[in-house]
Amino acid sequence: MPEHFTMTIGGESVAAPATFGVVDPATGEVAEQAPDASRDQLDAAMAAARDAFPAWRADEPARRKALLAAADVLFARSEEIGRIITLEQGKPLADATMEVVAGGVWLKYYAELELPPEVIQDDASARVEVVRRPMGVVAAITPWNYPLLLGMWKIAPALLAGNTMVLKPSPYTPLSSLKVGEVLRDVLPPGVLNVVTGGDELGAWMTAHPVPRKISFTGSVETGKRVASAAAPDLKRVTLELGGNDAAIVLDDADPAAIAEKLFGAAFMNNGQVCSAIKRVYAPESLYGDVVEALAARARSVKVGNGMEEGVQYGPINNRPQYERVSELVADAIAGGARAAAGGRPIDGPGYFFEPTILADIADGVRIVDEEQFGPALPVIRYGSLDEALARANGTSFGLSGSVWSADADRAAEVAGRLECGTAWVNTHLALAPHQPFGGFKWSGVGVENGPWGLHGFTELQVLHRAKA
């Protein structure tokens, strides 16, 4: 039986005047219906968040208790919600379930995060503190690759800071967020977290709406620019976590066989649909063939299929436009002379499946190297000098993250320090954690998420100056 999904507005279950279909990417067919919020319903959600704000901001212990309770709910219902994520997003059930657990971990981290007072002067003349105050209502817009976890990256710090929220998930993956809104209705006071669903028009209404003082957006660069433009007339604060074209540089002392599994895992996690996944590998001439073959052997060995099936390691690409984009980028590279050392084609049958692909004999200037593919295809580019590799790695408008791989960690760290990106890893990649800030240089974003720095992004800074004389 199909499940009946409703929005959460003011702590209540709310249907919409219309619905839209949610496609199971493993079949390419509509599997469920999601509510398509009207403009009046968005107004109601904003009003509910605004009305809930004064009481919510006033009681920090209650906020911490509520976030811990919310974490416990996600832990207890992780497989149930995980099944919804697999249905709408495509990732294997084990990965989807872990996404829900990770969302609980983020909630718990912020519920327990110490916020010591910042006293910058305390002498005979005055005591001066720097205080973090909540902004008010936050509008959060989340993507389809990690619909629940990236929602929690926003919900947990925003709510701890004392804000209330209206959340809009991607129309490709609205169901898990609707379910989260439902299961948290008895944990969070009415109006603190409101969940509305709809298409791009709803997102545009949110960013231009007069109530929210902050927009937190994760998605494409193109849409992020539109969000920033829409927020500007009202001087709304923004955090934008946008795209990436992460480079991994393999140094000439690395062992391809020893690093191949980690390289592959960081490139193909979530079927390559991760903003900070490895999107291109630079390998030295002396190791190039070995690096390509080690990655290709791994690509040929993995199991791709419906995420609900036992033993599946990689599911489908999430949606048809992205599937067509990956197909086009790979075909363009091969037509230009690149060699598919593994994969290279869509997989026959229903759904948006694509072979895990390693592209060799390819260089900068090809679209799949220069652009963000966001899918299961990885170009491996040879380089001569290390300075050349760094120039090419940095020669992009993106700057989210990157990594350097070497038998000498100190040498790799020195090279990593020359990468122009928000996170530079050594002998690993995609090592993310709630206490570690995450953000990008250049077009990869504005502001950061996670850790106390992410919390600060949901606050206004106030100086509290008390004269003593």
C-alpha positions as CSV (number, residue, x, y, z in Angstrom):
1,M,0.0,0.0,0.0
2,P,1.3,3.5,-0.9
3,E,2.1,5.6,2.2
4,H,0.2,8.9,2.7
5,F,2.7,11.7,3.1
6,T,1.7,15.0,4.5
7,M,3.5,18.3,5.3
8,T,4.2,19.6,8.8
9,I,2.9,23.1,9.5
10,G,2.6,24.4,13.0
11,G,3.0,20.9,14.4
12,E,0.0,19.6,12.3
13,S,-0.3,17.2,9.4
14,V,-1.3,19.2,6.4
15,A,-2.3,18.0,2.9
16,A,-1.9,20.1,-0.2
17,P,-4.4,21.0,-2.9
18,A,-2.3,19.1,-5.4
19,T,0.4,16.5,-5.5
20,F,3.3,15.5,-7.7
21,G,4.9,12.2,-8.5
22,V,8.1,10.9,-6.8
23,V,10.0,8.5,-9.1
24,D,11.8,5.4,-7.9
25,P,15.1,5.8,-9.8
26,A,15.6,2.0,-9.8
27,T,12.5,1.6,-12.0
28,G,12.1,5.0,-13.6
29,E,8.4,4.9,-12.5
30,V,6.4,7.0,-10.1
31,A,6.3,5.3,-6.7
32,E,4.6,7.8,-4.4
33,Q,2.8,11.1,-4.4
34,A,4.1,14.2,-2.5
35,P,2.1,17.3,-1.5
36,D,2.6,20.3,-3.7
37,A,2.3,23.3,-1.3
38,S,0.4,26.3,-2.3
39,R,1.6,29.9,-1.7
40,D,-0.9,30.2,1.2
41,Q,0.5,27.1,2.8
42,L,4.0,28.5,2.6
43,D,2.7,31.7,4.3
44,A,1.1,29.5,7.0
45,A,4.4,27.7,7.6
46,M,6.3,30.9,7.8
47,A,3.8,32.3,10.2
48,A,3.9,29.2,12.4
49,A,7.8,29.5,12.5
50,R,7.6,33.2,13.3
51,D,5.0,32.6,16.1
52,A,7.0,29.8,17.7
53,F,10.3,31.7,17.7
54,P,9.9,33.8,21.0
55,A,9.3,30.8,23.3
56,W,11.9,28.6,21.5
57,R,14.7,31.1,21.7
58,A,14.0,31.8,25.4
59,D,14.8,28.3,26.7
60,E,18.2,26.8,25.8
61,P,17.9,23.8,28.1
62,A,14.6,22.9,26.5
63,R,16.2,23.2,23.1
64,R,19.0,20.8,24.0
65,K,16.5,18.3,25.5
66,A,14.4,18.4,22.4
67,L,17.3,17.9,20.0
68,L,18.4,14.8,22.1
69,A,14.9,13.4,21.9
70,A,14.9,14.0,18.1
71,A,18.1,12.2,17.8
72,D,16.7,9.2,19.7
73,V,13.7,9.1,17.3
74,L,16.0,9.0,14.3
75,F,18.1,6.2,15.8
76,A,15.0,4.2,16.7
77,R,13.4,4.6,13.2
78,S,16.5,4.5,11.1
79,E,15.6,1.5,8.9
80,E,12.0,2.7,8.4
81,I,13.1,6.1,7.2
82,G,16.1,4.5,5.4
83,R,13.6,2.5,3.2
84,I,12.0,5.7,2.2
85,I,15.4,7.2,1.2
86,T,16.2,4.1,-0.9
87,L,12.9,4.3,-2.6
88,E,13.2,8.0,-3.6
89,Q,17.0,8.4,-3.8
90,G,18.2,5.0,-4.9
91,K,21.1,4.3,-2.6
92,P,21.5,0.9,-1.0
93,L,19.4,0.3,2.1
94,A,22.4,-0.1,4.4
95,D,23.7,3.3,3.2
96,A,20.3,4.9,3.6
97,T,19.8,3.6,7.1
98,M,23.3,4.9,8.0
99,E,22.3,8.3,6.6
100,V,19.4,8.4,9.1
101,V,21.7,7.4,12.0
102,A,24.2,10.0,10.9
103,G,21.4,12.6,11.1
104,G,20.8,11.6,14.7
105,V,24.6,11.9,15.4
106,W,24.5,15.5,14.1
107,L,21.5,16.3,16.3
108,K,23.2,14.8,19.3
109,Y,26.4,16.6,18.6
110,Y,24.7,20.0,18.6
111,A,22.5,19.2,21.6
112,E,25.7,18.6,23.6
113,L,27.9,21.4,22.1
114,E,29.3,23.7,24.7
115,L,28.8,27.4,24.1
116,P,31.1,29.2,26.5
117,P,30.7,32.9,27.0
118,E,33.1,35.1,25.0
119,V,34.3,37.7,27.4
120,I,36.6,40.2,25.7
121,Q,37.0,42.6,28.6
122,D,36.5,42.4,32.3
123,D,38.2,45.1,34.3
124,A,37.4,47.9,36.6
125,S,35.7,49.9,33.9
126,A,33.5,47.3,32.1
127,R,32.6,43.7,31.4
128,V,32.2,43.2,27.7
129,E,30.8,39.9,26.2
130,V,30.3,38.8,22.6
131,V,27.0,37.1,22.5
132,R,25.4,34.9,19.8
133,R,21.7,35.7,19.2
134,P,19.4,33.7,17.0
135,M,18.2,35.3,13.7
136,G,14.6,34.3,13.7
137,V,13.1,32.1,11.0
138,V,15.4,30.2,8.8
139,A,14.4,28.9,5.3
140,A,16.3,25.8,4.4
141,I,16.5,24.2,1.0
142,T,18.1,20.8,0.7
143,P,19.3,18.6,-2.2
144,W,18.5,15.1,-3.4
145,N,21.8,13.3,-2.9
146,Y,21.6,13.1,1.0
147,P,18.1,14.4,1.6
148,L,18.0,13.6,5.4
149,L,21.6,14.2,6.5
150,L,22.1,17.5,4.7
151,G,18.8,18.6,6.2
152,M,20.2,17.8,9.7
153,W,23.3,19.8,8.9
154,K,21.0,22.8,8.9
155,I,18.2,21.8,11.3
156,A,20.5,20.9,14.2
157,P,22.6,24.1,14.5
158,A,19.8,26.4,13.5
159,L,17.5,25.0,16.2
160,L,20.1,24.9,18.9
161,A,20.9,28.5,18.2
162,G,17.3,29.4,18.9
163,N,15.9,29.8,15.4
164,T,12.9,28.2,14.0
165,M,12.7,26.7,10.5
166,V,10.8,26.1,7.3
167,L,12.4,23.2,5.4
168,K,11.9,22.5,1.7
169,P,13.6,19.3,0.3
170,S,14.3,18.6,-3.3
171,P,11.3,17.6,-5.3
172,Y,13.2,14.4,-6.3
173,T,13.5,13.3,-2.7
174,P,10.7,14.9,-0.6
175,L,9.4,11.8,1.2
176,S,12.1,11.3,3.8
177,S,11.9,14.9,4.9
178,L,8.1,14.7,5.1
179,K,8.5,11.6,7.3
180,V,11.0,13.4,9.5
181,G,8.6,16.2,10.0
182,E,5.9,13.7,10.9
183,V,8.0,11.7,13.4
184,L,9.3,14.9,15.1
185,R,5.9,16.4,15.7
186,D,5.7,15.0,19.2
187,V,9.3,16.0,20.0
188,L,9.6,19.6,18.8
189,P,7.1,22.3,19.8
190,P,4.6,23.3,17.1
191,G,6.1,25.6,14.5
192,V,9.7,25.0,15.4
193,L,10.3,22.8,12.4
194,N,7.9,23.1,9.4
195,V,8.3,20.9,6.3
196,V,6.8,21.9,3.0
197,T,7.3,20.3,-0.4
198,G,7.0,21.4,-4.0
199,G,8.9,22.3,-7.1
200,D,11.3,25.1,-8.0
201,E,8.5,27.7,-7.8
202,L,8.1,26.9,-4.1
203,G,11.9,27.5,-3.6
204,A,11.6,30.8,-5.3
205,W,8.7,31.9,-3.0
206,M,10.8,30.9,0.0
207,T,13.9,32.9,-0.9
208,A,11.9,36.0,-1.6
209,H,9.5,35.6,1.3
210,P,9.6,38.5,3.8
211,V,9.6,36.4,7.0
212,P,12.9,34.4,7.0
213,R,16.1,36.3,8.0
214,K,18.4,33.5,6.8
215,I,18.5,31.2,3.8
216,S,20.6,28.0,4.0
217,F,20.9,26.3,0.7
218,T,22.7,23.3,-0.6
219,G,22.6,22.6,-4.3
220,S,24.0,23.7,-7.7
221,V,26.1,26.8,-8.3
222,E,23.5,28.1,-10.8
223,T,20.6,27.8,-8.3
224,G,22.8,29.1,-5.5
225,K,23.4,32.3,-7.5
226,R,19.7,32.7,-7.9
227,V,19.2,32.2,-4.2
228,A,21.7,34.9,-3.4
229,S,20.1,37.3,-5.8
230,A,16.7,36.7,-4.3
231,A,17.9,37.2,-0.8
232,A,19.8,40.4,-1.5
233,P,16.9,42.9,-1.7
234,D,15.9,42.0,1.9
235,L,19.5,41.7,3.0
236,K,18.8,38.1,4.2
237,R,21.9,36.2,5.4
238,V,22.8,33.3,3.3
239,T,24.9,30.1,3.6
240,L,25.4,28.4,0.2
241,E,27.0,25.0,0.0
242,L,27.4,24.5,-3.7
243,G,29.2,22.3,-6.2
244,G,32.7,20.9,-6.3
245,N,35.2,19.4,-8.8
246,D,37.5,17.9,-6.2
247,A,41.0,16.8,-7.4
248,A,43.0,14.0,-6.0
249,I,46.7,14.3,-6.7
250,V,48.7,11.0,-6.5
251,L,52.4,11.7,-5.8
252,D,55.1,9.7,-7.4
253,D,56.0,7.7,-4.2
254,A,52.4,6.4,-3.7
255,D,51.5,2.7,-4.1
256,P,48.6,2.4,-6.5
257,A,47.5,-0.9,-5.2
258,A,47.5,0.4,-1.6
259,I,45.4,3.5,-2.3
260,A,43.1,2.3,-5.1
261,E,40.3,1.2,-2.8
262,K,40.2,4.4,-0.9
263,L,40.4,6.5,-4.1
264,F,37.6,4.5,-5.7
265,G,35.5,4.7,-2.5
266,A,35.8,8.5,-2.3
267,A,35.0,8.9,-6.0
268,F,32.0,6.6,-6.1
269,M,30.5,7.0,-2.7
270,N,26.7,7.4,-3.2
271,N,27.3,6.6,-6.9
272,G,29.5,9.7,-7.3
273,Q,26.6,11.9,-6.2
274,V,28.5,13.8,-3.4
275,C,29.5,17.4,-3.8
276,S,32.9,16.7,-2.2
277,A,33.6,13.3,-3.8
278,I,36.8,12.9,-5.9
279,K,35.8,14.1,-9.4
280,R,39.2,13.8,-11.1
281,V,42.5,12.1,-10.3
282,Y,45.9,13.4,-11.3
283,A,48.5,10.7,-11.5
284,P,52.2,11.0,-12.4
285,E,53.5,9.5,-15.7
286,S,55.5,6.9,-13.8
287,L,52.4,5.5,-12.1
288,Y,49.7,6.4,-14.5
289,G,49.0,3.0,-16.0
290,D,49.0,1.3,-12.6
291,V,46.6,3.9,-11.1
292,V,44.2,3.5,-14.0
293,E,44.2,-0.3,-13.9
294,A,43.9,-0.5,-10.1
295,L,40.8,1.8,-10.3
296,A,39.4,0.0,-13.3
297,A,39.7,-3.4,-11.6
298,R,37.8,-2.0,-8.7
299,A,35.1,-0.6,-10.9
300,R,34.6,-3.9,-12.7
301,S,34.2,-5.8,-9.4
302,V,31.4,-3.9,-7.7
303,K,27.7,-4.8,-7.8
304,V,25.2,-2.2,-9.1
305,G,21.5,-2.7,-8.7
306,N,18.3,-1.9,-6.9
307,G,19.2,-0.5,-3.5
308,M,16.6,-2.7,-1.8
309,E,18.4,-5.9,-3.0
310,E,20.9,-7.7,-0.8
311,G,24.5,-7.2,-1.6
312,V,24.1,-4.2,-3.9
313,Q,26.9,-1.7,-3.4
314,Y,25.8,1.1,-5.8
315,G,22.3,2.1,-6.9
316,P,21.0,4.1,-9.8
317,I,21.7,7.8,-10.6
318,N,18.9,9.6,-8.7
319,N,17.0,11.3,-11.6
320,R,16.6,11.3,-15.4
321,P,18.2,14.7,-16.0
322,Q,21.3,13.7,-14.0
323,Y,21.4,10.3,-15.7
324,E,21.3,12.0,-19.1
325,R,24.0,14.5,-18.1
326,V,26.4,11.7,-17.0
327,S,25.7,9.8,-20.1
328,E,26.4,12.8,-22.2
329,L,29.6,13.7,-20.5
330,V,31.0,10.2,-20.8
331,A,30.0,9.9,-24.5
332,D,31.6,13.3,-25.2
333,A,34.9,12.2,-23.6
334,I,35.0,8.9,-25.5
335,A,34.2,10.7,-28.7
336,G,37.1,13.0,-28.0
337,G,39.6,10.1,-27.7
338,A,39.3,9.1,-24.0
339,R,39.4,5.4,-23.3
340,A,36.9,3.7,-21.0
341,A,39.2,1.5,-18.9
342,A,36.0,0.3,-17.2
343,G,32.4,0.9,-17.9
344,G,31.5,3.7,-20.2
345,R,27.8,3.0,-20.9
346,P,24.3,3.1,-19.4
347,I,23.1,-0.3,-18.1
348,D,20.3,-1.7,-20.2
349,G,16.9,-2.1,-18.5
350,P,14.6,0.1,-16.4
351,G,15.9,2.7,-14.0
352,Y,18.7,5.2,-14.2
353,F,21.7,2.8,-13.9
354,F,25.1,3.6,-15.3
355,E,28.2,1.4,-15.3
356,P,31.0,2.5,-12.9
357,T,33.3,4.2,-15.3
358,I,37.1,4.9,-15.3
359,L,38.2,7.2,-18.1
360,A,41.9,7.2,-19.2
361,D,43.9,9.0,-21.8
362,I,42.0,12.2,-21.1
363,A,43.2,15.7,-20.2
364,D,42.0,19.1,-19.0
365,G,39.7,20.8,-21.5
366,V,37.4,17.9,-21.8
367,R,34.0,18.6,-20.2
368,I,34.0,15.7,-17.7
369,V,37.3,17.0,-16.4
370,D,36.4,20.7,-16.3
371,E,32.8,20.3,-15.1
372,E,31.2,18.6,-12.1
373,Q,29.9,15.2,-13.4
374,F,28.1,14.2,-10.1
375,G,27.9,10.6,-11.1
376,P,29.7,7.2,-11.4
377,A,32.4,8.3,-13.9
378,L,36.0,9.3,-13.0
379,P,38.6,10.7,-15.3
380,V,42.3,10.0,-14.5
381,I,44.7,12.6,-15.9
382,R,48.5,12.1,-16.2
383,Y,50.9,14.9,-15.2
384,G,54.6,15.6,-15.6
385,S,55.6,18.0,-12.8
386,L,54.0,18.5,-9.4
387,D,53.7,22.2,-10.1
388,E,51.7,21.4,-13.2
389,A,49.4,19.1,-11.3
390,L,48.7,21.8,-8.7
391,A,48.1,24.4,-11.3
392,R,45.6,22.2,-13.1
393,A,43.9,21.1,-9.8
394,N,43.5,24.7,-8.8
395,G,42.6,26.0,-12.3
396,T,38.8,25.8,-11.8
397,S,36.1,28.1,-10.4
398,F,35.3,25.4,-7.8
399,G,37.2,25.0,-4.5
400,L,35.3,22.7,-2.2
401,S,37.9,20.1,-1.3
402,G,40.8,18.0,-2.5
403,S,43.3,15.4,-1.5
404,V,47.0,14.4,-1.8
405,W,48.1,10.7,-1.7
406,S,51.7,9.7,-0.8
407,A,53.8,7.3,1.2
408,D,55.2,10.4,2.9
409,A,52.4,12.1,4.9
410,D,54.5,15.2,5.7
411,R,55.3,15.7,2.0
412,A,51.6,15.2,1.1
413,A,50.5,17.7,3.7
414,E,52.9,20.4,2.3
415,V,51.3,19.8,-1.1
416,A,47.8,19.7,0.3
417,G,48.4,23.2,1.8
418,R,48.8,24.5,-1.7
419,L,45.3,23.4,-2.8
420,E,42.8,26.2,-3.2
421,C,39.9,24.5,-1.4
422,G,37.9,24.5,1.8
423,T,39.1,21.0,3.0
424,A,42.5,19.5,2.0
425,W,42.9,15.8,3.0
426,V,46.0,13.7,3.1
427,N,45.7,10.0,2.2
428,T,42.0,10.1,2.6
429,H,39.0,11.9,1.2
430,L,35.4,12.5,2.3
431,A,36.4,12.3,6.0
432,L,33.5,14.4,7.3
433,A,32.4,14.9,10.9
434,P,29.9,17.1,12.8
435,H,32.7,18.9,14.7
436,Q,34.7,19.7,11.5
437,P,33.8,22.8,9.5
438,F,32.8,22.3,5.9
439,G,32.7,24.9,3.1
440,G,34.3,25.9,-0.1
441,F,36.4,28.5,-1.8
442,K,35.4,30.4,-5.0
443,W,32.1,29.2,-6.5
444,S,31.9,26.2,-4.1
445,G,30.1,28.2,-1.5
446,V,29.5,31.1,0.9
447,G,29.9,30.4,4.6
448,V,30.5,27.0,6.3
449,E,28.4,24.2,7.9
450,N,29.2,22.0,10.9
451,G,31.0,22.5,14.2
452,P,30.7,25.7,16.2
453,W,31.4,27.6,13.0
454,G,28.3,26.2,11.4
455,L,26.3,27.2,14.4
456,H,27.7,30.8,14.3
457,G,26.3,31.0,10.7
458,F,22.8,30.8,12.2
459,T,23.4,33.7,14.7
460,E,23.9,37.4,14.8
461,L,26.7,38.7,16.9
462,Q,25.8,41.1,19.7
463,V,28.2,43.0,22.0
464,L,26.9,43.1,25.6
465,H,28.8,46.0,27.3
466,R,28.1,46.5,31.0
467,A,29.8,49.6,32.5
468,K,31.2,49.3,36.1
469,A,32.2,52.9,36.7
